[in-house]
């Protein structure tokens, strides 16, 4: 999750008129300034910047997430993610010469929406459809990014390369709580053992089902940052 703060390395040093005024000016290579600015600017950025084409990331609407891992088919539809504006930027490194950056962020987030599930969770069969809620506490995401320049109307802009989806890593530190309405068509005798197993073994469950979820979230964040990059020329992103 969360590419947003990491990518603020460019945003925070901006001195162009088209850049939002809440962003702090930084010199190129001043990592301490950039990190500090990312921490304070993330909550505002996550709410979206409509005038620059940046959509809201908190809340974030996700039409579809599909997970088919370890014999469990899980589909999330019409989901809403909340909590990204409260993420903490733990670390940031940026190498403008080689067009690379690394980031680390920790977040508490909640996903709600509709689900469909069928398969097996550890040793128990499971099926159902209805409303769901997942609370994820203390998820840390690390992700290196390769960047490139693109030309737009003869002006150079930054862009995140597509290979970001192959390099991110994450770990949940503090726990995950699952709630699924209408498991086994509302049969509580069958549903309660499954929910107990999910919540008791949250660490194993997250390792199995969450990679597509995290990938989908990061994808929307990358889209938001690329929208900003498209709106602001590359040479406006640092104090010269």
MIKOLKE-916483 format. One line per 10 residues: for each residue x, y, z of N, C-alpha, C, O. Coordinates in pm, 1 decimal. Atoms other than C-alpha are relative to their C-alpha. Layout:
REM MIKOLKE-916483
X/Y/Z/X/Y/Z/X/Y/Z/X/Y/Z; ...
This chain:
REM MIKOLKE-916483
91.5/-100.5/0.0/0.0/0.0/0.0/87.0/95.5/0.0/57.2/197.8/61.6; 67.1/-105.5/-0.4/127.4/194.1/-56.6/100.4/92.7/-46.6/179.3/155.8/23.7; -98.1/-71.6/77.4/315.0/360.3/-307.0/-10.9/149.2/17.5/84.1/220.3/-15.4; 25.2/-143.3/5.4/170.2/703.7/-245.7/107.9/79.3/69.5/165.5/170.0/9.4; -96.5/-80.7/-72.9/403.5/832.5/20.8/138.3/-13.5/-59.5/213.1/84.0/-66.1; -131.2/18.4/59.6/707.9/680.7/-141.8/15.2/86.5/-122.5/120.9/145.5/-144.7; -7.6/-75.7/124.0/628.4/850.8/-466.2/-10.1/149.3/22.5/10.8/227.5/-70.3; 2.8/-142.6/-29.5/584.2/1183.1/-294.1/139.9/61.5/-3.9/155.6/182.9/9.2; -134.9/-53.0/15.6/959.3/1213.4/-331.5/4.3/104.6/-110.1/79.1/201.9/-101.1; 4.7/-96.7/109.0/880.5/1395.0/-652.1/-93.8/114.7/34.7/-64.2/231.5/9.5
103.9/-98.5/-25.2/570.6/1572.7/-534.7/47.0/106.0/97.9/20.9/224.8/79.4; -26.8/-88.4/-112.6/712.9/1724.1/-221.2/100.7/109.6/-31.0/104.3/211.7/37.6; -96.0/-103.6/32.7/990.0/1917.2/-386.1/-48.1/94.4/-106.1/29.7/174.6/-157.8; 48.2/-75.2/115.2/769.0/2079.3/-640.5/-0.7/149.6/22.8/-35.7/197.4/130.8; 6.1/-145.7/-8.4/801.7/2449.0/-713.4/-76.2/58.6/-117.2/-69.4/179.2/-140.8; 78.6/-49.8/111.7/573.5/2473.2/-1017.4/-134.3/49.9/45.5/-185.2/6.9/149.0; 127.0/-59.5/-38.8/254.7/2671.9/-1008.2/-112.6/-100.9/-1.8/-213.1/-81.1/66.4; 106.5/98.1/12.0/49.2/2364.0/-1098.5/-2.6/-99.5/114.9/-91.7/-184.3/119.9; -8.9/94.7/-110.5/150.7/2177.7/-780.4/-77.4/53.7/119.7/-70.3/173.4/147.6; 78.8/-45.3/-114.2/-79.6/2191.5/-474.6/85.5/72.6/103.0/199.6/33.1/126.8
-78.8/-83.6/-90.3/31.8/2452.7/-220.2/36.6/-64.5/132.7/124.4/-13.9/202.6; -30.6/60.8/-128.8/33.5/2215.7/78.8/130.5/-78.6/-1.4/175.9/-123.8/103.7; -121.1/79.1/10.4/345.7/2041.0/-49.5/124.1/83.6/30.9/140.8/194.2/-20.4; -120.4/-70.0/-43.1/676.4/2139.2/109.5/108.8/-6.6/-106.9/128.1/-110.3/-170.5; -110.0/-4.1/96.2/965.6/2246.9/-112.8/123.8/-69.1/54.9/159.7/-49.3/171.0; -122.8/68.9/-38.8/1277.9/2027.6/-101.9/99.5/6.4/-115.7/61.0/14.4/-232.3; -102.9/8.9/101.2/1607.0/2021.4/-284.6/19.8/-145.3/-40.6/-4.9/-237.5/37.1; -29.7/134.1/48.9/1701.4/1724.1/-496.6/105.8/-65.1/89.9/210.0/-5.7/117.4; -94.7/72.2/-83.6/1874.1/1465.7/-278.4/-14.1/25.8/147.9/54.5/-38.3/227.4; 20.3/-28.6/-142.0/1752.5/1612.5/52.1/-102.7/-99.6/55.4/-220.0/-66.3/72.0
90.2/106.8/-40.5/1605.5/1283.7/176.4/-71.8/29.0/130.8/-187.0/-10.8/148.3; 63.1/-30.5/-128.2/1537.6/1412.6/528.0/-119.5/92.6/-20.2/-224.8/72.4/40.2; 108.8/-93.2/30.0/1325.4/1699.1/393.6/-114.0/-71.7/-70.5/-231.0/-51.7/-38.2; 101.2/71.2/77.1/1145.9/1472.0/149.0/-80.2/-95.2/88.8/-202.6/-102.1/77.6; 68.6/92.3/-89.1/1065.3/1211.5/414.4/-93.4/73.6/94.5/-207.2/31.9/116.1; 83.6/-79.4/-89.9/937.7/1475.1/655.4/-122.7/53.6/-72.0/-232.9/52.1/-17.2; 110.7/-54.3/77.8/722.6/1629.5/385.3/-101.0/-108.3/-36.9/-221.8/-84.7/-37.6; 89.1/110.9/34.0/583.9/1291.2/283.6/-90.7/-34.2/117.2/-209.6/-60.6/99.4; 77.8/32.7/-119.7/471.6/1225.1/638.6/-116.3/97.7/19.7/-227.3/56.7/53.5; 103.3/-100.5/-26.1/278.0/1551.8/663.2/-97.1/17.3/-116.6/-211.3/58.8/-96.8
83.5/-23.8/117.5/142.2/1561.4/308.1/-88.3/-117.9/-38.1/-190.5/-100.0/-104.4; 74.4/118.0/39.7/18.0/1204.5/271.9/-149.6/7.7/32.0/-230.5/-24.6/-55.0; 144.5/-2.4/-29.4/-316.9/1256.0/454.6/-79.0/86.8/-96.5/-193.1/54.6/-129.7; 68.9/-89.8/92.6/-405.2/1542.7/219.9/-0.6/-60.0/-139.9/-102.7/-58.3/-208.7; -10.0/58.8/133.4/-281.1/1370.7/-95.1/-95.2/-117.9/-16.4/-155.4/-135.4/-122.3; 84.1/119.6/7.2/-473.8/1052.2/-13.4/-146.6/33.7/-21.7/-223.1/-50.2/-69.4; 139.0/-39.8/19.9/-799.0/1246.4/-20.8/-29.1/38.3/-144.9/-144.3/60.1/-182.4; 18.2/-30.0/140.3/-739.4/1322.7/-388.1/25.7/145.2/-34.2/9.7/233.6/50.0; -21.9/-135.3/51.0/-651.4/1627.8/-598.8/-74.0/7.6/-134.0/-12.8/-9.9/-239.4; 81.8/5.2/122.1/-936.7/1655.7/-851.6/50.4/90.4/-111.3/42.2/54.4/-228.7
-43.6/-93.8/102.4/-790.4/1957.7/-1029.6/121.2/-51.0/-78.8/150.3/-1.4/-187.6; -112.6/59.9/71.2/-486.1/1747.2/-1123.9/-30.5/-142.2/-45.7/58.9/-213.5/-91.5; 38.8/132.4/45.0/-680.3/1431.5/-1202.5/34.4/-112.1/94.7/30.2/-229.1/56.5; -36.8/101.9/-99.2/-574.5/1251.4/-883.9/-124.7/-41.7/77.4/-184.1/39.2/148.7; 119.3/50.1/-65.6/-857.8/1033.7/-755.0/24.8/-26.3/148.7/138.8/-41.7/192.5; -8.4/29.1/-142.3/-932.6/973.6/-388.6/55.3/-139.9/24.4/16.0/-236.2/-41.4; -52.1/128.8/-44.1/-733.7/695.7/-225.0/-53.9/-37.4/137.6/-34.9/-150.1/183.4; 59.4/26.1/-130.9/-913.1/724.7/108.6/-127.0/82.9/13.4/-120.3/199.2/53.1; 20.8/141.0/33.9/-1177.3/608.9/55.7/41.5/-32.8/-143.5/47.0/54.7/-229.9; -34.0/52.0/132.5/-1073.3/397.6/-243.1/-105.5/-102.9/-40.6/-134.7/-195.5/35.1
98.2/94.5/50.6/-1333.9/216.5/-453.0/68.8/-100.0/-91.8/139.6/-60.7/-184.6; -61.3/106.5/78.5/-1224.3/-119.6/-598.1/-111.2/-90.4/-52.0/-171.6/-163.5/26.4; 112.6/77.5/53.5/-1476.7/-284.6/-833.3/13.7/-150.5/18.2/-84.3/-218.1/49.4; -14.7/145.3/-1.3/-1326.0/-634.4/-833.3/140.6/-40.6/42.9/240.1/13.7/-5.2; -124.9/64.6/-38.4/-1054.3/-836.7/-660.1/-25.2/-149.6/-3.3/-121.8/-197.2/56.3; 15.7/144.8/10.1/-1010.1/-1205.9/-742.0/123.8/-67.9/56.2/236.6/-34.7/19.8; -107.8/79.9/-56.5/-801.5/-1450.2/-539.0/-33.6/-147.0/-18.8/-142.2/-191.7/18.1; 19.7/143.5/21.8/-762.2/-1815.3/-636.6/128.4/-70.0/40.4/210.7/-106.4/-43.6; -123.6/53.8/-54.4/-494.6/-1957.3/-410.9/-29.9/-117.4/93.4/-126.2/-113.8/170.0; 3.6/111.9/-94.8/-445.2/-2289.8/-229.8/-138.4/-62.7/13.1/-180.8/-97.4/123.4
129.3/65.2/-2.9/-782.6/-2432.0/-324.5/-114.5/85.9/48.9/-223.3/34.5/75.1; 104.7/-91.0/-46.8/-979.7/-2125.4/-215.9/-25.1/106.2/-105.8/62.9/186.4/-137.1; 39.0/-100.4/98.1/-1164.2/-1919.0/-474.2/-78.0/110.0/71.5/-182.5/85.6/131.8; 58.5/-111.4/-73.7/-1247.4/-1576.3/-337.5/-13.1/120.1/-92.3/82.1/158.2/-160.4; 25.4/-115.5/84.8/-1404.6/-1281.6/-516.0/-58.8/111.9/86.6/-158.5/92.5/156.1; 50.7/-119.1/-68.3/-1449.9/-932.9/-366.8/-53.9/96.5/-104.6/14.2/125.9/-202.9; 62.1/-91.8/95.1/-1687.6/-695.1/-546.1/-46.6/125.7/71.3/-86.7/122.9/187.7; 49.3/-128.8/-51.7/-1776.9/-328.3/-497.7/58.8/31.2/136.8/-12.5/65.7/231.0; -68.0/-18.2/-127.9/-1517.3/-292.1/-224.8/40.1/145.0/22.6/65.3/219.6/-72.0; -49.1/-131.2/-40.1/-1422.7/22.3/-34.9/111.9/-19.0/101.3/95.1/-88.1/201.8
-114.6/2.2/-90.6/-1082.8/62.6/129.7/9.1/133.3/71.7/0.9/238.4/8.0; -21.5/-121.5/-77.9/-1035.7/315.1/409.9/123.7/-16.1/87.6/160.5/-127.2/125.7; -112.9/1.2/-91.4/-735.6/410.9/620.3/131.9/45.4/-56.8/226.3/67.2/19.2; -129.8/-33.7/58.7/-463.1/505.4/371.9/51.7/136.7/44.3/172.8/157.7/51.1; -46.2/-132.7/-41.8/-455.1/867.1/488.0/67.7/-4.0/136.8/135.3/91.4/175.3; -64.9/14.2/-129.8/-340.2/739.5/828.2/127.7/-81.2/-4.2/184.7/-110.8/100.8; -124.2/77.1/12.4/-41.6/544.4/693.3/119.1/80.6/50.1/119.7/203.6/45.9; -125.1/-61.8/-45.4/302.3/614.6/836.0/110.4/-33.5/-99.6/132.6/-150.2/-132.1; -114.0/20.0/90.1/594.9/663.1/598.8/121.1/-32.5/86.3/172.2/54.5/156.9; -110.5/44.5/-85.2/872.5/462.3/765.1/136.5/32.1/-59.0/229.9/65.8/13.9
-131.6/-17.9/61.9/1151.9/502.1/513.7/-17.9/34.1/-146.8/-117.7/-1.7/-209.4; 4.4/-34.1/141.9/1229.4/640.6/171.4/140.2/23.3/-54.2/220.4/92.9/8.0; -126.3/-21.8/70.0/1525.3/628.2/-67.5/-31.1/30.5/-145.6/-115.8/-34.0/-207.3; 22.9/-37.6/139.1/1542.1/796.8/-406.8/132.5/24.6/-69.4/216.1/100.7/-20.7; -120.5/-15.7/81.3/1813.8/772.2/-671.6/-41.9/58.7/-134.6/-74.1/-16.3/-226.7; 47.2/-61.1/124.5/1724.6/1027.4/-943.9/88.8/-30.9/-119.7/41.2/-35.9/-233.1; -91.5/27.3/109.4/2034.4/948.5/-1147.9/-35.0/-131.8/-69.3/-36.8/-140.1/-192.1; 32.7/131.3/54.4/1938.9/582.7/-1190.8/-150.5/-23.8/-10.1/-194.7/-132.6/-47.0; 145.9/5.9/9.9/1564.3/656.1/-1177.6/-57.9/-117.8/79.4/-137.2/-196.6/28.0; 47.3/105.3/-88.7/1500.6/423.6/-884.1/-38.1/60.5/134.8/14.8/163.3/177.0
36.5/-40.9/-134.6/1332.1/457.2/-549.1/-48.4/-121.1/79.1/-95.6/-219.6/22.3; 49.8/102.4/-89.5/1246.4/242.9/-249.5/-81.6/66.8/108.2/-52.8/179.6/148.2; 84.1/-56.6/-102.7/977.2/295.6/9.6/-41.6/-107.2/98.9/-38.8/-226.8/70.1; 55.4/88.3/-102.0/841.4/147.6/328.7/-109.0/76.5/72.8/-86.0/187.4/120.9; 112.8/-63.5/-67.1/500.9/228.7/476.9/-72.2/-100.8/87.1/-74.1/-220.1/56.9; 79.2/85.2/-88.4/289.3/91.7/762.0/-138.3/61.0/16.8/-151.8/181.1/40.0; 137.3/-49.3/1.3/-89.6/117.9/765.5/-93.7/-91.3/78.8/-67.4/-210.3/96.0; 117.9/73.6/-45.3/-410.2/11.2/936.5/-110.9/32.0/-98.9/-145.4/148.6/-118.1; 101.0/-23.8/102.8/-678.4/-35.9/671.6/-118.3/-94.8/19.5/-107.5/-199.2/83.8; 122.0/80.8/-5.7/-1031.3/-171.3/639.3/-58.3/-13.0/-139.3/-69.6/85.2/-212.6
67.2/29.1/126.3/-1193.9/-335.8/337.6/-141.9/-46.4/28.7/-163.4/-132.1/114.4; 138.6/43.7/-11.7/-1570.5/-370.0/307.2/-59.4/-14.0/-139.0/-14.4/51.0/-233.3; 65.0/16.3/129.0/-1796.8/-485.8/26.5/-75.3/-131.2/-7.1/-123.6/-181.8/94.2; 68.9/126.9/23.7/-1950.8/-798.8/-124.4/102.0/-108.1/-33.7/205.3/-80.6/-94.8; -93.3/109.2/24.8/-1785.4/-1139.2/-142.5/-71.6/-122.5/-55.4/-192.3/-139.7/-38.6; 39.9/136.1/35.8/-1818.9/-1481.8/-299.8/118.6/-90.0/31.4/232.1/-57.4/-3.4; -110.1/89.3/-36.3/-1615.4/-1774.3/-166.4/-42.9/-144.9/-15.1/-157.2/-181.2/12.6; 23.3/143.5/7.3/-1587.3/-2144.7/-233.2/134.8/-70.3/0.1/227.7/-28.8/-69.2; -124.5/74.8/-5.0/-1318.4/-2395.7/-150.2/27.0/-52.4/138.3/-62.8/-101.1/207.0; -40.7/53.3/-129.1/-1124.4/-2490.9/157.8/95.5/96.6/68.2/188.3/148.2/6.0
-89.2/-81.0/-82.8/-963.4/-2289.2/438.3/71.4/-93.9/95.4/10.2/-150.3/186.1; -78.0/95.9/-77.1/-685.6/-2495.1/589.9/-66.4/-137.3/-9.7/-55.5/-201.5/-114.2; 59.8/132.9/5.2/-880.5/-2813.3/679.9/-151.8/3.4/-12.4/-215.9/-101.6/-16.6; 145.2/-11.9/1.0/-1235.5/-2678.4/660.8/-52.4/47.1/-135.2/3.9/139.8/-193.5; 64.9/-51.2/120.6/-1460.2/-2642.2/353.5/-73.7/128.7/31.8/-117.5/149.9/144.9; 68.6/-127.0/-21.8/-1616.3/-2299.2/305.5/-67.6/42.7/-129.1/-13.8/24.5/-238.3; 68.2/-59.5/113.6/-1871.7/-2139.4/77.3/-99.7/102.8/50.9/-147.7/94.3/164.0; 96.9/-101.3/-38.0/-2098.7/-1838.4/81.1/11.6/123.1/-86.1/101.7/134.8/-169.2; -3.7/-128.9/67.1/-2176.1/-1494.1/-51.0/-79.2/99.0/84.5/-175.0/62.3/152.6; 66.1/-102.0/-79.3/-2280.0/-1167.9/107.1/93.0/117.0/26.6/179.6/147.8/-55.4
-82.7/-113.5/-37.8/-2121.5/-872.7/284.3/123.6/-48.5/76.3/119.9/-150.4/145.3; -121.1/34.5/-74.2/-1768.5/-881.0/420.8/65.0/125.3/57.4/38.2/237.5/14.3; -83.4/-105.8/-56.5/-1533.8/-672.8/633.2/130.2/-62.7/46.0/130.5/-164.2/115.6; -132.5/45.8/-41.3/-1160.1/-719.6/680.8/75.7/118.6/58.5/96.4/219.3/-9.1; -83.3/-101.5/-65.8/-960.5/-511.6/929.5/143.6/-51.2/3.6/171.0/-157.6/59.3; -141.3/37.7/5.1/-584.4/-524.8/868.5/79.1/101.0/82.3/76.3/220.8/54.0; -68.1/-88.1/-94.2/-366.8/-384.3/1146.7/151.3/-15.7/-11.8/206.0/-124.4/6.6; -145.6/0.5/6.8/-4.6/-290.2/1097.2/55.0/-74.5/-119.1/142.3/-159.8/-103.6; -57.5/60.2/120.7/58.4/-394.4/737.8/111.8/90.5/-52.1/89.9/208.2/-80.6; -116.1/-72.1/52.5/403.8/-287.7/621.6/26.8/-45.3/-142.6/34.9/-164.8/-170.9
-25.3/29.8/141.0/469.3/-266.7/249.7/133.3/62.9/-40.5/158.1/180.7/-15.1; -126.0/-47.5/55.3/812.5/-235.9/91.5/-5.8/-19.5/-150.8/-47.4/-124.8/-199.1; 5.6/14.2/145.5/842.7/-168.6/-278.0/103.7/88.2/-67.1/106.2/209.3/-45.2; -88.5/-78.7/85.8/1121.0/-61.9/-512.9/-73.5/34.8/-129.5/-156.0/-42.9/-177.7; 65.1/-43.1/123.8/1012.6/132.7/-821.7/103.6/47.0/-100.3/198.4/117.7/-66.2; -76.2/-55.0/111.1/1172.3/194.0/-1157.0/-82.8/109.0/-65.2/-204.1/94.8/-80.8; 67.6/-115.1/58.0/1086.8/525.9/-1318.0/55.1/28.6/-138.6/168.9/-5.8/-170.2; -44.5/-39.6/133.1/1105.1/656.5/-1670.4/-56.5/137.6/-32.4/-144.2/188.4/37.5; 50.7/-128.4/49.6/1049.5/981.7/-1859.4/-86.4/-25.7/-123.3/-51.4/-107.5/-208.3; 81.5/2.5/120.8/770.5/1022.5/-2112.6/-18.1/143.7/-48.3/-13.3/237.8/30.9
21.0/-132.6/57.2/710.7/1314.4/-2347.1/-149.3/26.0/-18.0/-223.2/-57.7/-69.8; 139.6/-41.2/14.2/380.4/1497.9/-2335.9/-0.7/143.6/-49.5/39.1/235.2/22.4; -0.6/-133.0/63.0/334.9/1793.5/-2571.9/138.4/61.4/2.8/154.2/181.6/24.1; -137.3/-46.6/4.7/711.1/1817.2/-2595.6/63.2/24.0/134.7/175.3/74.5/141.4; -51.3/-22.1/-135.6/756.6/1828.4/-2216.0/19.9/-135.4/67.9/-62.3/-225.6/52.1; -32.5/125.5/-66.2/918.3/1553.1/-2006.1/-78.6/-14.5/130.9/-89.0/80.2/208.8; 73.2/32.0/-122.9/711.7/1387.3/-1729.6/51.7/-133.3/55.1/97.3/-219.8/-19.7; -32.2/127.3/-62.2/787.3/1112.5/-1479.1/-113.7/-99.1/-22.4/-228.8/-60.9/-43.4; 99.4/106.4/5.7/610.0/776.9/-1502.1/54.3/-122.4/73.9/172.1/-156.1/62.0; -38.2/123.9/-67.7/615.5/464.9/-1284.5/-4.1/-113.5/-101.2/-103.6/-130.3/-171.6
-4.2/111.5/92.9/722.5/162.3/-1486.2/-93.1/-112.6/44.5/-125.2/-125.1/162.7; 98.3/105.2/-25.7/488.7/-136.6/-1511.7/54.2/-113.5/86.1/-24.9/-190.9/139.9; -54.3/113.5/-73.5/728.2/-376.4/-1337.0/-17.2/10.4/151.1/28.9/-77.7/223.7; 22.3/-14.4/-143.8/623.7/-246.9/-992.9/-74.2/-120.5/57.4/-53.0/-155.5/173.5; 84.9/108.4/-50.3/378.6/-539.4/-963.3/79.1/-126.2/33.1/26.0/-217.5/96.3; -80.8/120.1/-22.4/663.9/-791.8/-949.6/94.8/14.0/118.7/161.7/-82.4/155.8; -106.7/-24.6/-96.0/871.9/-635.1/-675.3/-46.8/35.1/141.6/35.3/39.1/233.2; 42.7/-42.9/-132.5/653.7/-531.8/-381.1/-2.2/-118.3/97.9/-24.3/-233.0/59.2; 7.5/98.3/-108.2/667.8/-716.5/-46.6/-80.9/60.2/114.5/-83.5/182.0/132.5; 79.4/-51.5/-110.9/441.7/-691.1/255.9/-6.1/-102.3/113.5/18.1/-221.4/93.9
16.8/86.1/-117.2/386.0/-829.3/605.3/-96.5/67.0/95.3/-88.8/187.7/117.8; 94.1/-51.0/-99.1/104.1/-789.6/855.9/55.0/-32.7/138.4/83.5/-148.6/168.8; -65.0/16.7/-129.6/238.8/-736.7/1207.4/-97.1/-17.0/116.7/-69.5/-93.9/208.8; 82.0/-9.5/-121.2/-51.5/-674.8/1442.7/-131.3/-76.9/-5.5/-200.5/-87.1/95.8; 118.6/83.7/4.5/-336.7/-888.9/1318.1/-97.7/37.3/-109.4/-93.1/147.2/-164.7; 106.6/-19.7/97.7/-629.5/-925.6/1080.8/-127.5/-63.8/54.8/-125.5/-175.1/107.3; 129.3/51.9/-42.0/-996.3/-968.7/1164.5/-90.8/-13.6/-121.8/-111.0/82.2/-196.3; 88.3/30.2/112.7/-1229.7/-1132.0/910.7/-144.1/-11.6/48.3/-171.8/-70.7/152.6; 142.0/20.8/-25.4/-1606.4/-1107.0/906.6/-70.0/-19.4/-133.6/-63.5/67.1/-221.0; 73.9/31.3/122.0/-1817.6/-1272.1/635.3/-143.7/-35.0/37.5/-168.3/-134.5/105.6
140.9/31.5/-21.0/-2196.3/-1256.6/649.3/-43.4/-113.6/-93.2/8.4/-128.6/-203.9; 69.2/97.1/84.4/-2404.2/-1545.9/519.0/88.5/-114.0/-49.6/64.9/-167.3/-158.0; -72.9/121.2/34.5/-2142.0/-1819.0/512.0/-95.3/-119.1/9.7/-178.4/-125.8/100.3; 85.9/119.0/3.9/-2310.7/-2149.3/425.3/-148.2/38.5/6.2/-228.0/-25.8/74.5; 138.8/-47.9/5.6/-2632.2/-1956.6/352.7/-56.8/31.0/137.9/-174.8/8.3/164.7; 46.5/-41.6/-131.2/-2648.9/-1831.4/709.3/1.3/-107.6/105.9/-45.9/-83.4/217.0; -7.4/109.4/-97.0/-2588.7/-2165.4/883.2/111.7/28.0/100.4/229.2/7.3/70.0; -99.0/-40.7/-99.2/-2414.2/-2049.7/1202.4/80.2/-118.4/53.3/196.6/-102.8/90.4; -71.4/118.2/-49.0/-2324.1/-2404.5/1308.6/121.6/-29.1/-87.7/226.8/-69.1/-37.9; -111.8/20.6/92.4/-2106.0/-2433.8/997.6/89.8/122.7/-10.3/211.1/110.2/-27.1
-74.6/-122.9/23.4/-2001.5/-2069.3/973.9/94.7/34.3/114.8/207.7/77.0/91.0; -79.9/-45.7/-114.4/-1871.3/-2007.3/1325.9/136.7/-68.4/9.7/235.1/-0.2/38.3; -133.8/60.7/-3.3/-1590.0/-2268.6/1316.2/92.8/55.1/-107.5/213.0/69.2/-85.0; -81.9/-54.8/108.2/-1471.1/-2127.7/983.4/50.1/139.1/37.1/168.3/168.5/19.4; -40.1/-134.5/-39.6/-1469.5/-1767.7/1111.5/103.4/-4.9/112.5/199.0/72.7/113.2; -97.2/13.4/-108.2/-1288.6/-1877.4/1426.6/136.2/-41.5/-53.0/239.3/8.3/-7.6; -126.1/44.3/58.3/-1026.2/-2055.4/1218.2/67.7/113.2/-77.0/189.1/131.5/-68.2; -56.3/-112.8/73.1/-981.9/-1753.9/992.6/68.4/98.5/93.5/180.6/142.2/67.8; -51.5/-103.9/-89.9/-929.5/-1517.2/1283.6/109.4/-50.9/92.3/194.6/26.8/135.4; -106.8/57.9/-81.1/-714.1/-1755.0/1488.0/127.7/-15.6/-81.3/238.3/2.1/-30.3
-115.4/24.3/88.2/-488.7/-1828.6/1190.7/15.7/110.8/-103.5/49.5/84.3/-218.9; 1.1/-112.4/93.2/-498.6/-1482.2/1035.0/131.1/13.9/-76.7/131.3/54.6/-192.9; -128.8/-18.8/65.7/-127.0/-1483.2/957.4/12.9/-92.2/-121.5/55.3/-48.8/-228.6; -5.6/95.9/109.7/-145.1/-1798.3/743.1/-99.5/37.2/-109.4/-68.2/30.3/-228.3; 103.7/-35.6/96.5/-468.2/-1686.0/578.7/42.1/120.0/-83.8/22.4/121.1/-205.3; -43.6/-118.9/73.2/-324.7/-1346.4/486.1/108.7/-33.2/-100.6/110.9/22.4/-210.4; -105.6/39.2/93.0/-20.9/-1508.2/328.6/-58.1/-65.3/-124.1/-2.2/-53.5/-233.1; 58.6/72.8/111.6/-250.8/-1715.6/109.3/-88.4/86.9/-88.6/-81.9/77.3/-211.2; 102.5/-68.9/80.3/-524.1/-1475.3/1.6/30.3/146.5/-28.6/-30.4/204.8/-118.4; -12.6/-145.2/10.2/-388.4/-1122.4/37.3/86.3/53.9/-113.9/69.3/170.8/-148.5
-79.0/-60.3/108.5/-130.5/-1085.1/-246.7/-83.7/67.0/-108.5/-49.7/178.7/-147.7; 80.7/-70.8/100.3/-402.9/-1008.3/-507.2/-67.3/125.1/55.5/-88.2/222.0/-17.5; 62.9/-117.0/-62.1/-567.3/-768.0/-260.3/98.2/115.8/5.8/66.5/227.7/-34.5; -102.0/-104.6/-11.4/-246.9/-575.5/-192.3/39.5/51.2/-138.0/59.3/171.2/-156.6; -35.5/-40.9/135.9/-160.4/-573.7/-562.6/-104.8/93.7/-58.2/-70.4/193.0/-122.3; 106.8/-86.1/51.6/-499.3/-424.6/-650.6/7.4/138.9/61.7/-8.9/238.9/-8.2; -7.4/-129.0/-69.1/-460.1/-150.0/-389.4/117.3/82.0/-52.8/102.1/200.3/-83.5; -117.0/-71.6/50.8/-109.4/-59.1/-503.5/-24.2/47.1/-143.2/19.8/155.5/-181.6; 29.3/-38.5/137.2/-232.3/-54.4/-862.0/-77.1/129.7/-8.4/-47.6/213.2/-93.9; 76.4/-124.6/0.2/-484.4/219.1/-783.8/85.4/116.5/48.9/68.4/229.3/2.6
-89.8/-105.5/-46.2/-218.1/415.2/-596.3/96.7/42.8/-110.2/122.1/161.8/-129.0; -88.4/-31.4/111.8/20.5/391.2/-890.7/-74.3/83.0/-104.0/-19.2/178.4/-159.0; 80.5/-75.8/95.3/-258.4/513.8/-1116.6/-16.9/145.0/44.9/-8.6/237.0/-36.5; 18.0/-135.6/-52.0/-317.2/814.6/-889.2/127.6/82.1/-12.9/123.6/198.5/-52.7; -126.5/-73.2/8.0/50.1/908.6/-876.3/37.3/28.9/-144.1/88.0/136.9/-174.6; -27.7/-24.9/141.4/90.6/866.5/-1251.5/-88.1/111.1/-56.2/-46.7/182.3/-147.7; 85.5/-111.4/40.9/-203.6/1104.5/-1295.1/64.6/132.2/38.4/62.0/228.5/-38.2; -68.7/-121.9/-42.8/-12.4/1362.2/-1094.5/123.0/26.3/-85.8/147.7/139.5/-127.5; -117.9/-14.2/85.1/305.4/1297.4/-1291.3/-37.6/52.2/-137.8/34.7/132.8/-196.3; 45.0/-43.3/131.1/110.4/1347.0/-1611.5/-39.8/146.8/-1.1/-31.0/213.8/-104.0
46.6/-138.1/-7.7/-20.1/1681.8/-1488.8/112.8/100.1/23.0/98.9/217.5/-11.5; -108.1/-91.0/-39.1/311.7/1828.5/-1369.2/129.3/-40.2/-70.1/171.0/-155.4/-57.9; -127.5/32.1/66.6/633.4/1846.6/-1578.7/107.1/-46.5/98.6/110.5/-3.8/214.0; -104.0/57.5/-86.5/931.2/1654.8/-1441.8/92.4/103.4/59.6/136.8/88.1/173.4; -97.3/-97.8/-49.5/1151.1/1962.2/-1407.8/-58.2/95.5/105.7/11.9/183.7/155.1; 59.9/-83.5/-104.1/904.5/2122.9/-1163.9/-1.9/-69.0/136.4/-56.6/-14.0/231.9; 16.4/79.0/-121.4/943.7/1857.5/-895.5/106.6/19.9/107.2/98.4/-42.7/212.8; -100.3/-28.2/-102.6/1247.4/1988.2/-708.8/39.6/146.5/-5.8/31.2/210.2/-110.9; -63.9/-131.0/-1.3/1394.0/2318.4/-599.6/133.1/-12.4/-72.1/213.2/-100.8/-41.6; -121.9/6.6/80.5/1671.5/2386.1/-845.7/116.2/68.4/74.1/227.9/73.3/22.5
